[in-house]
Amino acid sequence: MKRRYDRPAPDAGEAGESYSISISDLMAALLTIFILALTYYMLSFSQATAQLMDNEDKRREILEKLEGDLLSRGIKVEVDIEHGVLRLPEGILFDKGQADLKPSGIHVMDVLAPALKTILQDPEYQGSIETIFIEGHTDSDPVRSGRFPSNWELSTQRAINTWNKMLEMEPGLESIRNSIGQPIFSVSGYADRRPVPGAVADTENDKQKNRRIDLRFSMTPPRREEAAVIEDLRRGLEGASQ
């Protein structure tokens, strides 16, 4: 006859101890996962912000180089470092109400186009610029020339003519691409809708400032994954502060 052996049931202390160990292990594992995830996010955030700062520095260098190249040839322009803009006043490019470049404007393009090409083909800056917007801007006065129905057409045609003359002076600009293979240059006209910061009064001085061609440099943003990390962290910080 087989003997029967009964295993004694664990007492309450042993059961509680096992439960505590299981919870501790789980919490330790969760904490490890959290630390690893946070480390990844912080590393991605650091890389993305470093790229943004590096691009800002490169944009400033590009604008200052272009300003220096033009000034060395007797061409005075305005540079807006904060907004990444090289500003060409109407006076050196066009007669008022006209879209055809006058001789001084052609001279500006003759200097600007090769200077731009040299900078954009510099390995130090390749891939850092996403787009250069060639923007036409006017003042708020109605167009008095029968050639253009409104300032929209005038500003746009000025931007187009500026680009065409740059291309005539330096055909190689057409082949320059950004980091994803798209053409860098684009053209747009804004009429009087985007005045120069601080030049919003209805005075001749402010109107003169607003009649211009802007070359606006837009830098390559962080990769989509890094941009998403920045946005997630920003939201998390905002939520924690509320």
Backbone as numpy.savetxt, mean C-alpha at the origin, in Angstrom:
# Nx Ny Nz CAx CAy CAz Cx Cy Cz
-12.94 -77.89 41.95 -13.79 -76.69 41.95 -12.90 -75.45 41.95
-13.19 -74.53 41.05 -12.39 -73.32 40.93 -12.70 -72.36 42.07
-11.61 -71.77 42.54 -11.81 -70.77 43.58 -12.13 -69.41 42.97
-12.92 -68.67 43.65 -13.34 -67.34 43.16 -12.59 -66.27 43.93
-11.99 -65.39 43.13 -11.26 -64.29 43.76 -11.95 -62.97 43.40
-12.26 -62.21 44.33 -12.89 -60.90 44.12 -11.85 -59.80 44.32
-11.77 -58.90 43.29 -10.85 -57.77 43.42 -11.49 -56.71 44.29
-10.78 -56.23 45.25 -11.37 -55.19 46.12 -11.61 -53.90 45.34
-12.73 -53.29 45.55 -13.06 -52.03 44.88 -12.17 -50.92 45.40
-11.72 -50.02 44.50 -10.88 -48.90 44.96 -11.69 -47.99 45.87
-11.00 -47.48 46.84 -11.72 -46.58 47.74 -11.88 -45.21 47.09
-12.61 -44.33 47.71 -12.93 -43.02 47.14 -11.68 -42.18 46.92
-10.69 -42.34 47.77 -9.47 -41.55 47.64 -8.71 -41.86 46.38
-8.62 -43.16 46.05 -7.92 -43.55 44.82 -8.64 -43.04 43.58
-9.97 -43.15 43.56 -10.74 -42.67 42.41 -10.57 -41.17 42.22
-10.60 -40.45 43.30 -10.44 -39.00 43.20 -9.07 -38.61 42.71
-8.06 -39.38 43.16 -6.70 -39.09 42.72 -6.54 -39.33 41.23
-7.11 -40.42 40.70 -7.04 -40.71 39.27 -7.73 -39.63 38.46
-8.87 -39.17 38.96 -9.63 -38.12 38.27 -8.81 -36.83 38.21
-8.15 -36.51 39.32 -7.35 -35.29 39.37 -6.19 -35.36 38.39
-5.56 -36.56 38.32 -4.44 -36.71 37.39 -4.91 -36.54 35.95
-6.07 -37.09 35.59 -6.60 -36.98 34.24 -6.87 -35.53 33.87
-7.49 -34.79 34.78 -7.77 -33.38 34.53 -6.48 -32.59 34.38
-5.49 -32.89 35.23 -4.21 -32.17 35.15 -3.52 -32.42 33.82
-3.55 -33.69 33.37 -2.94 -34.01 32.07 -3.64 -33.27 30.94
-4.97 -33.23 31.00 -5.73 -32.55 29.96 -5.42 -31.06 29.94
-5.37 -30.44 31.12 -5.08 -29.01 31.20 -3.67 -28.71 30.69
-2.73 -29.60 31.03 -1.35 -29.41 30.56 -1.28 -29.49 29.04
-2.01 -30.45 28.47 -2.02 -30.60 27.01 -2.64 -29.38 26.34
-3.76 -28.90 26.90 -4.42 -27.72 26.34 -3.52 -26.49 26.44
-2.82 -26.36 27.56 -1.92 -25.22 27.74 -0.78 -25.27 26.72
-0.27 -26.47 26.48 0.80 -26.63 25.49 0.33 -26.22 24.09
-0.87 -26.67 23.73 -1.44 -26.31 22.43 -1.63 -24.80 22.33
-2.12 -24.20 23.40 -2.35 -22.75 23.40 -1.04 -22.00 23.23
0.00 -22.43 23.93 1.30 -21.76 23.84 1.87 -21.88 22.43
1.75 -23.08 21.84 2.24 -23.27 20.47 1.49 -22.39 19.48
0.16 -22.34 19.63 -0.65 -21.51 18.73 -0.30 -20.03 18.89
-0.14 -19.60 20.15 0.20 -18.20 20.40 1.57 -17.86 19.83
2.51 -18.78 19.97 3.85 -18.56 19.42 3.79 -18.40 17.90
2.99 -19.24 17.25 2.84 -19.15 15.79 2.24 -17.81 15.39
1.19 -17.41 16.10 0.53 -16.16 15.77 1.48 -14.98 15.98
2.21 -14.99 17.08 3.11 -13.88 17.36 4.25 -13.82 16.34
4.75 -14.99 15.92 5.81 -15.01 14.92 5.30 -14.47 13.58
4.11 -14.90 13.19 3.52 -14.41 11.94 3.26 -12.92 12.02
2.77 -12.47 13.17 2.51 -11.04 13.36 3.80 -10.24 13.25
4.86 -10.75 13.86 6.15 -10.07 13.82 6.68 -9.98 12.39
6.54 -11.06 11.63 7.00 -11.06 10.24 6.20 -10.09 9.38
4.89 -10.06 9.59 4.03 -9.18 8.80 4.31 -7.72 9.10
4.43 -7.38 10.38 4.70 -5.99 10.74 6.09 -5.56 10.27
7.04 -6.49 10.30 8.39 -6.18 9.80 8.34 -5.87 8.31
7.53 -6.63 7.56 7.40 -6.38 6.12 6.76 -5.02 5.87
5.74 -4.69 6.66 5.08 -3.39 6.50 6.06 -2.25 6.74
6.84 -2.35 7.80 7.80 -1.30 8.13 8.88 -1.21 7.06
9.33 -2.36 6.57 10.35 -2.37 5.53 9.83 -1.72 4.25
8.58 -2.00 3.91 7.98 -1.40 2.72 7.83 0.11 2.86
7.48 0.57 4.06 7.38 2.01 4.29 8.73 2.68 4.10
9.78 2.04 4.60 11.13 2.59 4.43 11.52 2.64 2.95
11.20 1.57 2.23 11.54 1.53 0.80 10.77 2.58 0.02
9.51 2.79 0.36 8.72 3.81 -0.34 9.30 5.20 -0.11
9.70 5.47 1.12 10.32 6.77 1.41 11.60 6.94 0.60
12.42 5.89 0.53 13.66 5.96 -0.23 13.38 6.23 -1.71
12.39 5.54 -2.26 12.05 5.72 -3.68 11.62 7.15 -3.95
10.74 7.68 -3.12 10.25 9.04 -3.32 11.37 10.06 -3.20
12.25 9.86 -2.23 13.35 10.80 -2.04 14.35 10.73 -3.20
14.57 9.53 -3.73 15.46 9.40 -4.88 14.88 10.09 -6.11
13.59 9.88 -6.34 12.94 10.52 -7.49 12.96 12.04 -7.34
12.67 12.52 -6.15 12.69 13.96 -5.91 14.09 14.52 -6.18
15.13 13.80 -5.72 16.50 14.25 -5.94 16.88 14.23 -7.41
16.47 13.18 -8.13 16.78 13.10 -9.56 16.14 14.26 -10.33
14.89 14.55 -10.01 14.20 15.64 -10.70 14.79 16.99 -10.33
15.10 17.18 -9.05 15.64 18.47 -8.60 17.00 18.73 -9.22
17.79 17.67 -9.42 19.11 17.84 -10.03 19.02 18.30 -11.48
17.84 18.13 -12.09 17.60 18.59 -13.46 16.74 19.86 -13.48
16.63 20.50 -12.32 15.91 21.76 -12.24 14.41 21.63 -12.16
13.91 20.45 -11.82 12.46 20.22 -11.74 12.06 20.09 -10.28
11.29 21.03 -9.80 10.86 21.03 -8.40 9.48 20.38 -8.28
9.40 19.33 -7.47 8.13 18.63 -7.25 7.88 18.56 -5.75
6.70 18.09 -5.40 6.34 17.93 -3.99 6.24 16.44 -3.68
6.77 16.06 -2.52 6.71 14.67 -2.08 5.93 14.58 -0.78
4.93 13.72 -0.76 4.13 13.46 0.43 4.51 12.07 0.94
5.45 12.03 1.87 5.96 10.75 2.36 4.87 9.95 3.05
4.05 10.61 3.84 3.02 9.91 4.62 2.07 9.12 3.73
1.66 9.72 2.60 0.70 9.08 1.72 1.35 8.42 0.50
2.68 8.48 0.42 3.38 7.81 -0.67 3.14 8.43 -2.03
3.18 9.77 -2.10 2.81 10.47 -3.34 3.94 11.36 -3.84
4.22 11.27 -5.14 5.05 12.24 -5.84 4.10 13.14 -6.60
4.11 14.42 -6.27 3.09 15.35 -6.79 3.71 16.28 -7.84
3.10 16.28 -9.03 3.54 17.13 -10.13 2.51 18.23 -10.35
2.85 19.48 -10.09 1.86 20.56 -10.23 1.48 20.81 -11.68
0.27 21.30 -11.87 -0.23 21.57 -13.21 0.68 22.52 -13.98
1.22 23.51 -13.27 1.97 24.56 -13.94 3.12 24.09 -14.80
3.76 22.98 -14.40 4.90 22.49 -15.19 4.47 21.46 -16.24
3.21 21.05 -16.20 2.74 20.00 -17.11 1.79 20.49 -18.18
0.75 21.24 -17.75 -0.35 21.58 -18.67 -0.71 23.06 -18.57
-1.29 23.56 -19.63 -1.99 24.84 -19.55 -3.34 24.58 -18.90
-3.88 25.57 -18.25 -5.14 25.39 -17.54 -6.26 24.99 -18.51
-6.98 23.94 -18.14 -8.08 23.47 -18.95 -7.68 22.60 -20.12
-6.37 22.34 -20.26 -5.87 21.53 -21.38 -5.28 20.22 -20.87
-5.24 19.22 -21.74 -4.71 17.92 -21.34 -3.43 17.54 -22.08
-3.04 18.35 -23.06 -1.81 18.05 -23.79 -0.62 18.60 -23.01
0.40 17.77 -22.84 1.60 18.21 -22.14 2.29 19.33 -22.91
2.64 20.39 -22.20 3.40 21.45 -22.83 4.89 21.10 -22.78
5.76 21.86 -23.45 7.18 21.49 -23.52 7.82 21.21 -22.16
7.50 22.01 -21.16 8.09 21.75 -19.84 7.59 20.43 -19.26
6.35 20.07 -19.57 5.81 18.79 -19.11 6.49 17.61 -19.80
6.77 17.78 -21.09 7.49 16.73 -21.82 8.89 16.54 -21.24
9.51 17.65 -20.86 10.84 17.57 -20.24 10.77 16.81 -18.91
9.73 17.05 -18.14 9.56 16.33 -16.87 9.46 14.82 -17.13
8.67 14.43 -18.11 8.53 13.00 -18.42 9.84 12.40 -18.93
10.61 13.21 -19.66 11.90 12.76 -20.18 12.88 12.44 -19.06
12.74 13.14 -17.93 13.60 12.89 -16.77 12.99 11.82 -15.86
11.68 11.91 -15.65 11.02 11.03 -14.70 10.98 9.57 -15.16
10.67 9.35 -16.44 10.47 7.98 -16.93 11.72 7.10 -16.74
12.90 7.52 -17.20 14.08 6.67 -16.99 14.47 6.54 -15.52
14.23 7.60 -14.73 14.53 7.51 -13.30 13.65 6.45 -12.64
12.38 6.42 -13.02 11.46 5.42 -12.49 11.90 4.01 -12.90
12.25 3.85 -14.15 12.65 2.53 -14.63 13.87 2.02 -13.87
14.85 2.89 -13.67 16.06 2.50 -12.95 15.74 2.02 -11.55
14.88 2.76 -10.86 14.52 2.39 -9.49 13.72 1.10 -9.46
12.75 0.97 -10.34 11.87 -0.20 -10.32 12.61 -1.48 -10.71
13.69 -1.36 -11.45 14.48 -2.54 -11.83 15.61 -2.83 -10.85
15.75 -1.99 -9.85 16.75 -2.22 -8.81 16.32 -3.43 -7.98
17.16 -4.47 -7.85 16.77 -5.66 -7.07 16.31 -5.34 -5.66
16.80 -4.24 -5.11 16.41 -3.87 -3.74 14.92 -3.56 -3.64
14.33 -3.09 -4.74 12.93 -2.67 -4.69 11.99 -3.59 -5.47
12.53 -4.53 -6.20 11.67 -5.42 -6.98 10.77 -6.25 -6.06
9.50 -6.27 -6.41 8.52 -7.02 -5.62 7.93 -6.26 -4.46
8.48 -5.09 -4.13 7.97 -4.35 -2.98 6.85 -3.38 -3.35
6.72 -3.03 -4.63 5.67 -2.12 -5.08 4.56 -2.91 -5.74
3.35 -2.71 -5.28 2.21 -3.40 -5.89 1.67 -2.61 -7.08
1.49 -1.29 -6.91 0.92 -0.46 -7.96 1.46 0.96 -7.86
1.65 1.58 -9.01 1.88 3.03 -9.06 0.69 3.63 -9.80
-0.12 4.37 -9.08 -1.30 5.01 -9.66 -0.90 6.36 -10.24
-1.17 6.56 -11.51 -1.00 7.88 -12.13 -2.36 8.55 -12.09
-2.50 9.54 -11.21 -3.81 10.14 -10.93 -3.89 11.56 -11.47
-4.96 11.84 -12.20 -5.24 13.20 -12.63 -6.21 13.87 -11.67
-5.91 15.13 -11.30 -6.76 15.88 -10.37 -6.96 17.30 -10.90
-8.14 17.85 -10.65 -8.44 19.22 -11.05 -8.97 20.00 -9.85
-9.25 21.28 -10.09 -9.95 22.06 -9.06 -11.46 21.94 -9.30
-12.23 22.74 -8.58 -13.69 22.63 -8.67 -14.30 23.55 -9.73
-13.48 24.36 -10.40 -14.02 25.24 -11.42 -14.53 24.43 -12.62
-15.67 24.79 -13.18 -16.17 24.07 -14.37 -15.20 24.22 -15.54
-15.13 23.19 -16.36 -14.26 23.23 -17.54 -14.85 24.20 -18.56
-14.02 25.10 -19.06 -14.49 26.09 -20.03 -14.11 25.71 -21.46
-13.34 24.66 -21.59 -12.97 24.19 -22.92 -14.05 23.27 -23.46
-14.41 23.44 -24.72 -15.44 22.59 -25.31 -14.97 21.17 -25.56
-13.68 20.93 -25.38 -13.13 19.60 -25.65 -13.54 18.59 -24.58
-13.72 19.07 -23.34 -14.03 18.16 -22.23 -15.36 18.55 -21.59
-16.29 17.62 -21.49 -17.60 17.92 -20.88 -17.50 18.31 -19.41
-16.52 17.74 -18.70 -16.41 18.01 -17.26 -14.98 17.75 -16.80
-14.75 18.02 -15.52 -13.43 17.77 -14.94 -13.07 16.29 -14.88
-14.08 15.44 -14.92 -13.80 14.00 -14.94 -13.01 13.63 -16.20
-13.49 14.09 -17.34 -12.81 13.78 -18.59 -11.44 14.46 -18.65
-11.37 15.70 -18.17 -10.10 16.42 -18.19 -9.05 15.72 -17.33
-9.41 15.38 -16.10 -8.44 14.76 -15.20 -8.00 13.39 -15.71
-8.94 12.64 -16.25 -8.60 11.31 -16.77 -7.69 11.40 -17.99
-8.00 12.32 -18.90 -7.19 12.46 -20.11 -5.78 12.94 -19.76
-5.67 13.80 -18.77 -4.34 14.25 -18.35 -3.51 13.07 -17.83
-4.15 12.21 -17.04 -3.43 11.03 -16.52 -3.02 10.10 -17.66
-3.92 9.91 -18.61 -3.61 9.05 -19.76 -2.45 9.62 -20.57
-2.51 10.93 -20.83 -1.45 11.56 -21.62 -0.11 11.52 -20.89
-0.16 11.65 -19.57 1.07 11.56 -18.77 1.69 10.17 -18.92
0.86 9.15 -18.78 1.37 7.78 -18.92 1.88 7.51 -20.34
1.15 7.96 -21.33 1.58 7.72 -22.71 2.92 8.38 -23.00
3.12 9.58 -22.47 4.39 10.26 -22.70 5.52 9.56 -21.94
5.25 9.11 -20.73 6.26 8.34 -19.99 6.65 7.09 -20.76
5.66 6.43 -21.33 5.91 5.21 -22.08 6.69 5.50 -23.36
6.39 6.64 -23.96 7.13 7.05 -25.16 8.60 7.30 -24.83
8.84 7.91 -23.68 10.20 8.20 -23.26 10.95 6.95 -22.79
10.21 6.02 -22.19 10.83 4.82 -21.65 9.90 3.63 -21.84
9.92 2.98 -23.03 9.00 1.88 -23.32 9.12 0.71 -22.34
10.26 0.56 -21.70 10.46 -0.55 -20.77 9.55 -0.51 -19.56
8.93 0.63 -19.28 8.03 0.72 -18.14 6.83 -0.22 -18.29
6.44 -0.47 -19.53 5.27 -1.31 -19.79 5.48 -2.74 -19.31
6.70 -3.21 -19.32 6.97 -4.62 -19.00 7.21 -4.87 -17.52
7.25 -3.82 -16.71 7.53 -3.99 -15.28 6.30 -4.54 -14.58
6.50 -5.59 -13.78 5.40 -6.27 -13.10 5.62 -6.25 -11.59
4.52 -6.46 -10.86 4.62 -6.58 -9.40 4.90 -8.04 -9.01
4.80 -8.34 -7.73 5.19 -9.67 -7.23 4.28 -10.79 -7.72
3.08 -10.46 -8.20 2.17 -11.50 -8.69 1.97 -11.40 -10.21
2.90 -10.72 -10.87 2.91 -10.70 -12.33 1.98 -9.70 -12.98
1.41 -8.77 -12.23 0.51 -7.77 -12.81 1.29 -6.51 -13.18
0.86 -5.78 -14.22 1.50 -4.50 -14.54 1.44 -3.55 -13.34
2.53 -2.85 -13.11 2.60 -1.96 -11.95 1.79 -0.68 -12.15
1.81 -0.13 -13.36 1.21 1.18 -13.58 -0.28 1.09 -13.88
-1.03 2.04 -13.34 -2.45 2.19 -13.66 -2.76 3.68 -13.73
-3.88 4.00 -14.37 -4.24 5.39 -14.63 -5.66 5.65 -14.15
-5.88 6.83 -13.56 -7.23 7.18 -13.09 -7.38 8.69 -13.03
-8.63 9.15 -13.09 -8.94 10.57 -12.98 -9.97 10.80 -11.89
-9.74 11.81 -11.06 -10.60 12.05 -9.90 -11.31 13.40 -9.92
-11.15 14.15 -11.00 -11.75 15.50 -11.06 -11.32 16.29 -9.82
-12.30 16.89 -9.10 -11.96 17.67 -7.91 -12.28 16.92 -6.62
-12.51 15.60 -6.71 -13.01 14.84 -5.57 -11.96 14.54 -4.51
-10.69 14.66 -4.83 -9.64 14.35 -3.86 -8.63 15.49 -3.80
-8.99 16.56 -3.11 -8.08 17.70 -3.01 -6.85 17.36 -2.17
-5.82 18.14 -2.34 -4.62 17.99 -1.52 -5.00 18.23 -0.06
-4.51 17.42 0.87 -4.82 17.65 2.29 -4.51 19.08 2.70
-5.50 19.74 3.27 -5.34 21.12 3.71 -5.65 22.16 2.66
-5.92 21.75 1.42 -6.21 22.70 0.34 -7.66 22.57 -0.09
-8.56 22.88 0.82 -9.99 22.70 0.55 -10.74 24.02 0.43
-10.05 25.13 0.60 -10.72 26.42 0.52 -10.96 26.81 -0.94
-11.95 27.67 -1.16 -12.28 28.12 -2.51 -11.45 29.35 -2.86
-10.13 29.18 -2.78 -9.21 30.27 -3.10 -8.35 29.86 -4.29
-7.81 30.83 -4.99 -7.00 30.52 -6.16 -5.75 29.74 -5.76
-5.19 30.03 -4.59 -4.00 29.32 -4.14 -4.28 27.83 -3.94
-5.41 27.52 -3.28 -5.76 26.12 -3.06 -6.16 25.43 -4.36
-6.86 26.15 -5.21 -7.24 25.57 -6.50 -5.99 25.20 -7.32
-4.99 26.07 -7.26 -3.77 25.80 -8.00 -3.07 24.54 -7.47
-3.10 24.36 -6.15 -2.50 23.16 -5.56 -3.22 21.89 -6.02
-4.51 21.99 -6.21 -5.31 20.80 -6.53 -5.24 20.40 -8.00
-4.80 21.31 -8.85 -4.63 20.96 -10.27 -3.25 20.31 -10.43
-3.26 18.98 -10.56 -1.99 18.27 -10.46 -2.09 16.86 -11.04
-0.93 16.24 -11.17 -0.81 14.80 -11.42 -0.09 14.20 -10.22
-0.69 13.18 -9.63 -0.06 12.46 -8.52 0.41 11.10 -8.98
1.61 10.73 -8.59 2.07 9.35 -8.71 2.02 8.75 -7.31
1.07 7.86 -7.11 0.84 7.29 -5.78 1.40 5.87 -5.73
2.32 5.64 -4.82 2.99 4.35 -4.70 2.30 3.50 -3.64
1.75 2.38 -4.09 1.09 1.43 -3.18 2.00 0.21 -3.04
2.40 -0.08 -1.81 3.37 -1.14 -1.58 2.69 -2.51 -1.45
3.46 -3.54 -1.70 2.94 -4.91 -1.61 2.54 -5.22 -0.17
1.29 -5.64 0.06 0.85 -5.94 1.42 1.41 -7.28 1.89
1.30 -7.57 3.20 1.70 -8.90 3.68 0.89 -9.98 2.99
1.42 -11.20 3.01 0.67 -12.32 2.45 -0.67 -12.44 3.15
-1.62 -13.05 2.47 -2.98 -13.14 3.00 -3.00 -13.80 4.38
-2.19 -14.85 4.56 -2.18 -15.54 5.84 -1.69 -14.63 6.95
-0.63 -13.85 6.66 -0.08 -12.95 7.67 -1.04 -11.81 7.95
-1.69 -11.31 6.91 -2.68 -10.24 7.12 -3.82 -10.74 7.99
-4.24 -11.99 7.80 -5.32 -12.56 8.62 -4.88 -12.68 10.07
-3.62 -13.03 10.30 -3.11 -13.13 11.66 -3.16 -11.77 12.35
-2.73 -10.73 11.63 -2.76 -9.38 12.19 -4.18 -8.99 12.57
-5.12 -9.28 11.68 -6.51 -8.93 11.95 -7.06 -9.72 13.14
-6.73 -11.00 13.23 -7.20 -11.81 14.36 -6.65 -11.29 15.68
-5.37 -10.96 15.69 -4.77 -10.44 16.91 -5.36 -9.08 17.29
-5.59 -8.26 16.28 -6.19 -6.95 16.55 -7.55 -7.10 17.21
-8.37 -8.00 16.66 -9.69 -8.22 17.23 -9.61 -8.78 18.64
-8.64 -9.70 18.83 -8.48 -10.27 20.16 -8.08 -9.24 21.19
-7.17 -8.35 20.80 -6.75 -7.29 21.72 -7.88 -6.32 22.01
-8.66 -6.01 20.98 -9.80 -5.12 21.19 -10.82 -5.75 22.13
-11.06 -7.06 21.95 -12.01 -7.75 22.82 -11.53 -7.81 24.25
-10.21 -8.00 24.44 -9.67 -8.08 25.79 -9.71 -6.75 26.51
-9.67 -5.66 25.75 -9.66 -4.34 26.38 -11.05 -3.84 26.73
-12.08 -4.53 26.25 -13.45 -4.08 26.52 -14.00 -4.68 27.80
